[in-house]
Amino acid sequence: MPDTRHPTSEAPETVHHMVRLRLYPGDAATGILLTAIAGACRHVWNHMLADQERRYRLWQAYRIGPKPVPTFFTLGRRFTVLRHDPDHAWLKDYPFACVRYSLKYLADAYQRYFKDTQTEGKPRFKAKHRTVPAFTIPEAVRMDGDRLRVPKVGWPDPGIFAVCHAPPHPRRPPGMWLLANILGK
């Protein structure tokens, strides 16, 4: 049955499912803050990966309770607990959604590994100097002309990023931005 709710409506505008940006910070403070956000994402990835491996080893040794499954939901709950831990209170200085979304990539890596353990390797720890500093803005992306709003950073100076349009990805929701190679190296 045809859709007759909006018979005269036009086709919606083109929506980019993912846009990869290279940021060139206008000043040193902005560059340090953007790199710190990427570092917080890497720290949370490594912390949750170590926590997941520890939980799995305990489960293997004692077989108490259900097997620990690293889904985005369970990792997100553990991330909320981690942010409220006094030792990790510094995580509150960085955007919640950006840092938490690194756990989506961790959960996806585990799902690929569990699906095919022969060809996919286990998720690995991210090294500080061998990992490209990057983070994703998963929601509430705002642009004003040639400026992009980064949560808890604000509106950096115009012209400090280059847009590289990536083909739409079927598993990424619209409005997601991946900020990669933050220092422009």
N, C-alpha and C positions, 0 to 999 in steps of 0.2 A: 504494500500500500504506500503511495507516495506521501512525502512529508508536505502537508499543506499549511503548516503553522505560519510560515513566513514565505508566501509565494513570490513576493517581489524583492526578497532580500538578495543582496549580492554575495558572491563568494568571499569568504574571509581572506584577510591579508595573509601573505606568506609568513610563516613563523619558523624561525631558525630553532631547531631542536638542540643544537649545541654550537657554541661559538668559542673557539680557542683564542685566547688573547695573550699577547706578550706585553707585559707591563714594563715601562721605563719610568721609574719614579722621578718626579720632578725635583724632590729634595731628599736629603739623606734620611730624615726622620720617617718619611713615608716609606722609603725603601726598607728601612729597618723593621717597621711595623708589618709590612707585607711579608717579609722574610720570616718574621716571628710567627705570623699566622700559619705559614707553611710548616715551620718547625713544630708548632703545636700539633698540627695534623700528623706529622711524622711521629711525634712523641706518643700521641694517643694510639696510633696504629701499633707501634712497638709495644706499648704497655698492654693493650688489649690482646695482642698476639701472645705475649708471654703469659698473661692471665689465662687465656684459653688453653694454652699448652699445659699449664699447671693444673687446671681443672680437669683436663682430660687424663693426665697422669694419675691424679688422685682417684678419678673414677675407675681407671683401669686397675689400680691396685686394690681398691676396696669394693667396687661395684655397688655403691650405695646411691640410691636415687636414680633419676633418669640420666642418660648419657648427655653431656653438655653439648648442645647444638649451637654453633655460632651464627645465628640469624641477625639481621640488622636490628630487629626488635630487641633481642636479648642483649646484644652489644650496646644498643642505645640506652637500655636501662642501666647497664653497668657504667656507661659513660656519665650518666646523670649522677650516680653515686660517686664516681671518681671526681667530678667537678665539685662536689660538696665536701670532699675529703680535705682537711686542713693542709695536708702536704701538697695538694694539687689545686689550691685555691687560685693560683695564678692563671689557671685555664679560664676563669671567669672574665679575664681581660680581653679575651678573643671571641669572635663571633661563634655562638653556640652552633648554629646550623652548618657553618663551613667546617668546623672542627669535627662535629659529629658525622658529617657526610663521609669523612675518610673511612669510617667504619662500614659504610655501604660497600666500599671497594674491598674491604677486608672480608665481609660476609660473602660477596660475590666470588672472591678468590677461593674461599673455603668451599662454596657450592660447586665451582668448577672442579676443584680437587676431589671432592666426594663423588662427583658424577663420573669422573674418569681418572682413577689414581695411577694408571699406567702412563698416560701422556702428560698429565698436568702435575706440576710439582706443588708441594705445600706452600702456603704463603710464607714469605721470608721477611726478616727484619729489614728495615730501611736504614741505611747508613747515612750519616750526616753529610759526608762529602761525596758520595757516589749517587745521591738521589737528587734529581732536579727539583728545586723548591717549587711546589705547585699546590693549589687548593681549588676547590669547587664552590661556587656560590649556587646552592641548589634551589633557592626560592627567593621571591621578592626582589628579582633583578630589576634595577631601575637604570635607565639611560636617559640622558638629557643631551641631545645632539651628539657631540663627540666625547661626552663624559660618562663614565660608569661609576655608580655608587658602590663602594665596597663596604660591607657592614663593619661598624666600629672603626672605620678609617675615614669614611666620608666621601666627598667628591674630590678625587685628586685632580691636579691641573689638567686642562684639556690637551689633547695630543700626546699623552704619555703612554698610549697603548696602541698596538697595531692589531687590527682584526683580521684573523685568518678564518674564513668560513669553512667549516667542516661539513661534510655531507650529513644529512639527518640520520640519526641513529634510532632504530625502532625501539630500543629498550630505554632510551633516555626521555624523560618527560620534557615538554616544551618549557622554555624559560630557565634552563640550566646553563651555567657558564663555568668553564674550566679555565682557571687562571694558571698558566704555566710559564716557566722560565721567567720568574718575577724580576730578576735583576738584569735581564736582557743579555745574559752571557750566552 
